[in-house]
Each structure stands twice: as structure tokens, then as C-alpha cells.
């Protein structure tokens, strides 16, 4: 079984859901990013979703866009991102690692080479945010060859026929988008999020992880109550990096305490 399958099985046996933090690799710089990710692992992360910095992240809101720009300004590119993942994997050999990446970065490197390099670095799953399932055959082929899970997004606007196709194709977990629009913190959990979880859950053999706007322990408790298997939290963590810019000690302290709170919300 993959690291994701193993981790979700462990969590199910404990009656817990997964806490999956998202950060952009290299934000605000290579070494600080490594320290942040180590802090996430030490303070409750069950898995990691890591973003490759990209100049035009169409699925992301202002917070992640700014993180991308900080990472790019610090010199991050695909090679350095893979190098950072290798350091993370050397630090922790068990935690599942998923990439959120834009298709252009995969194409630039060559699809098969990207997946092969990702596997060598220690990656377990890939979500190409702007590649729909209808156009994903080349990615699926490369993912299968490299034994990487290919993750797909389900949104409130996903039709029944398209949902069926995604559920037949995806591996690892389903990334369920909690709201229409782009990534970013939200003040409340929308009813349509609960409805979408309840709509998808009976038809999915894969764990359902909810992202886009999951920002508080209360959000996490709400989606778990509705049947979600995991919570993906990005912008709320990234905002702590921005808020404490230039002070690594303060970044790590704030991220640490916030992660403890979020993980606590996944437990019964």
C-alpha cells in the first residue's frame, strides 16, 4: 500500500481524520521553508501537501499567490523544490507527501521525467490543479509507471457524470473543494460544503479531504461531522508566515501552536 493508504488506515483505526497542512516550497526561502515543514510534521501533520511556486496560479487566491512570489523571489525552481522534498523525506520517511503543481511545470520538465524525479525525491501523490480528468491520461500513465497516486479535484459544480469519471480514475484521496472560487481563508463553513461531502461520500472508496477555505478548528470539526476523512489547511498557515516575516523564531512558534490546535480538532 502507499503511504497515503497506510496513513488513512491508521487514522481510521484511531477514529481520527487527517490534518494536512499546505505550504509553498521555498516560502519565504529554502532553509526557512524546511524549518517550517519540519515544524508541521512535529506538531500534528498527518500528511503534507506541498506547492511548487508558479507565476500564474489560477486556482489560488492572494495569500498563496504571495507565497509563490516570495518563493520565486528567493530563487525557487523545480530542481530546488525537488531537492527540498528530498531533505523533508530524509527527515521523515513515513509521512505521506502530495504535490500541488500546475500542469505547465510538469510539461516543462517532461511528464514522465517529472513523475520519475518526484518519486525519487519521496513524493507519494500529485494533484495537477489545472488539469481536468478528461485530459489527464498522460499524467495517469506517468503516475502509474512511477507508482504515484494521481489526485483530482471535486467541486460544488462537478456534475454527476464527471464525478463518476473522477471517482473511477483518482488514487490516493479525493480533493474536495469547499467553496467556489480560489484558495483563501474563510470565516464560516458553507452549507454547500456539507452538502457536497454528503453527496460524494457514499460513492467514494477513497478518503475525502476538504480544502479551500478550511481555516479554523471549528471548520475541521464541521467537515468531519459531515463525513470528511481529512482537512487541508493552507492560507491560514501561510498568513502566519507572512505576518511574522523576517522572524523565523516567531514563524515557527505561531505555526507550531496553530497546528496543535488544528490536529486536536481531528480527534474524537
N, C-alpha and C positions, 0 to 999 in steps of 0.2 A: 504494500500500500504506500501511497505518497505521504509526505509529511503532513499535508492538509488532512487527508483521510484519517491518519493516526491521531492528529490533534483533536479533530472534531469527535472522534470516538471516545477519547479520553475525557473530553469535556462533557459529553452526553452521559457517560458513566458517573460523573460527579454532579450532574444536574446543573451544569453551568453553560452559559453561552460564551462565545469568543469575543474578546476585546481585541480589535485590530486597528492599531493606530496607523495613520498615513502621514508621511513626511516626504519632502522632495530631497533626493540625494544631493548632497553638496550645499544645502542651505543651512547656515549662511556661508559656510566654507567647508572644505573637505574634512578637516580634523574635528571641527565643532560638530558637524553633522554626524560623524562617527560616535562622538561622545553622547549626542542626543539619542541616537538609536540604541546605544548600549543602555542608556537610562530607561528607555521604553521597555527594553527586554527585562531589565532588573526590577521594574515596578509594575508588572502585571500584563504586559502584552502577550497574548496567546499566539499571535501571528503578526507579520508585518506586511503592510502594503507600501511599497516604495516607488516614488515617481521619478522618472527621468526628466530633467529640466528641458523644456521645449519653448520655443519663441512664440508659438501661436496655439496655446492650449484651449481649444474651443469649448471643452466641457467644463472648464474651471472658472470660478469667479475670481474676484480681485485678490483675495488672500493667497490662493495658490499661484496665481499669475505673478504676484510679487515675489513669492518664494522661488519660482522659476527664474525670475530676473536676478535675484540675489545669487543663486547658484551659477547661472551663466556668467555673471559678472566676476565670480570667483574662479572662473576657468573650467567649470564642469563640462564634460562631454561624455559620450557613450563609453569610451575607454576608461575614463576616470570613475564613472558610475559603476562599471563592472568591477573595477579594482576595489572600490569601496564595499561592494557587496561581498567580495572575497574576504575582506577584513571582518565584516559582520559575521560571515559564515565560520570563519576561524574562531571568532569569539564565542559563537553559539552554534553547535552543529545540529540542534534539534528543531529550532523554531522555524515554522513554515514562512517562506518569503514569496510574496506575489509582487509583480511589477505592474504599475500602471504607466503605459507608454503610448505615445501617438504613432500611428502607422508609418509616418514619414521617416521616423528614426529607425524603424525596422527595415524599411526599404533601402534607406541609405547604406546600411551595413550589408544588406543581402539577407533575405528572410531566413534561409537555412543557417547561415553563419550567425545571425543574431541569436537564434534559439540555441544553437550549439554553444556559443560563448556564454549565454545566460545560464545554461545548465552547468557548465564548467565552473562558473562563479558561485553556484549554490542556489540558483533560483528554482522555485517549485511550480510557479504559475505565472501566466501572463494575461493581462487584460489590455487589449488594444482599444483605447477608448473611442476612437473614431472609425473603427472597422465593424460594420454590421455583419451579422451572422451569414447573410446572403453572399457576402464577398470574402468570407474568411477561409475558404478551402486551402489556399496556400499556407496560411498560418496553422491551420489544423494539421496539415501534412507535416510541417516542420516541428510542431509541438509534439506530435506522436513520435516522430523519429528521435527527438531529444528527451522523451519521457517527461514532458512538461504539461501541466494542466492548462487548458485554454478556457478562460473565464469570459462570460458575456454579461451584458447589462440588460436588466428588465426594468422598464419604466412604466409609469402610470398609463402612458399612451400605447403600450405594446398590445397589439391585437391578439386574439386567441390563437389564430393560425401561426403568427410569428412566435408567440410564447411557446407553442408546441415545438417549433423548429429549434428554438434556443435550448429548451429542456432536453431535446434529443441529442443535441450537439455538444453542450458545455461539459466541462470537467472541473473538479475541484470544489467549486461553490458557485452559487448564483449571486451576482452583484445586483441588488435591488435598489433602485434609485428612489429615495424617499419623497422626492418632490420634483415638479417640473422646473426647468431652468438649469443653473450651473451650481457647482460646489460653493459652499459657504455656510457660516453659522446661521442657525435659525433659532428663534425664541421659543417656538412651540412645535409640537409634533402634529402634523396634519392628519385629519381623519382618513384622507385618501391613502396615506402611508399604511395605516392599519388595514384598510380595505384591500390594498394590493398584497400585503403579506398573506392575508387570509385567502385571497384569490389564488395565489401561486402555490402556497404551502401544500395543499392536498395533491398537487400534480408533480411535485419535485422530489426526486430521490436524493438530490444534492442539498447540502446545507444552504440556507438563505441568509446572506449577510447584507445589512442595510447601511447605505451610505448617503452622502449629500445632505448636509444639514444636521447630522446627529452630533449634538454639541454638549449635552449635559447627562448626568446620571439618570435624570427623570426620563429623557428621551430613550435611553437604553432600556430602562425598566419597561417602558411602554411598548417598544417593539418586541421585546422578549415575551411579554404577556400575550402579544398578538400571534406569536409563533416563530419569530425570527431566531436563527441559530447564532448570529453574530452581529456586532456593531462595528462599523468602520468610522473612525473619528479622525478628521484631518484638519480642517480650517481652525477649529478651536485650539488645537495643539500648535499649529503654525503661527497663530496670533500671539502665543506666548513667546515664541522665538523672536517675532518682530518687536513685541513690547519690551523685551529685555535685550535688544540689540546691543552688541558690544560688551556684554557682561555674561560670559559663558557660565559662571557660577550661578547667576540668577536664572538663566535659562534652564539649566539642569535642575535647579531646586523647584522651580514652578512646574516644569514638565513632570518631574517625579511625583509631586503631591497630587497633581491633576490626574495622572494615570492611576494612582492608587484609588482615587475616588471612582473613576470610570470602571475599573476592573471590579470593584466591590459591587457595582450595580448589576454585574452579570451573574452574581451568585444568588442562590435561593435565600 
